[in-house]
Amino acid sequence: MSVALPSKLAYRVMDLPNNSIKKFDLRPEPAQNDATAAKLNLLGLRKLRFTGQIQSSGKSDWRLTGTIGATVIQPCTITLEPVMTRIDESVERLFVKEMSDLCEEEIEMPEDETVEPLGTWIDPEAIMIESLCLTLPEYPRAEGATLGESIYTQPGEAPMRDEDARPFAGLAALKDQLKSGDE
């Protein structure tokens, strides 16, 4: 089992000051942005910036708060044309020294998804990439891109249209027929 080493920008928890705030401002170079874009299957990544602070929270826990900003270029899910999106999101993580035992077979997600177990390091660069990944649009669409109607059929048969696949539409038509027959 290999352990991932923290980035060069990671902070060792034991070296963090308990009584003050540790500020950070990450602005990766274009080459780093290109590597991150390739890792996340993006067409492009520009103006990536992650600013924030780390401070103690209680006796042994640590809180990271910050803001991530980036301009991402993704392929449109319909046309594959490049779609540019601006991302500006708040980020918060609470690193807790004593979390409940995670060795059970079934694990329920905690109510607060910003809580993480406290390790030896707090790595703002890793949190920046994770936060960017979580805030990316899932289905980016180019302006004016729409899905057309899909028609599938075997040769020689009448094609089934999307409207035919809606069973309640047929029931409504049958109901209307019955009402007109009663009159």
ABEGO torsion letter per residue (X at the ends): XBBBBBBAABBBAAABBAABBBBBBBBBBAAAAAAAAAAAGBABBBGBBBBEBBBBBEAABBBBBBBBBBBBBBBBAAAGBBBBBBBBBBBBBBBBABBBBAABABBBBBABAABBBBBABBBAAAAAAAAAAAABBABBBBBGBBBBBBBBBBBGBBBBBAAAABAAAAAAAAAAAAAAAAX
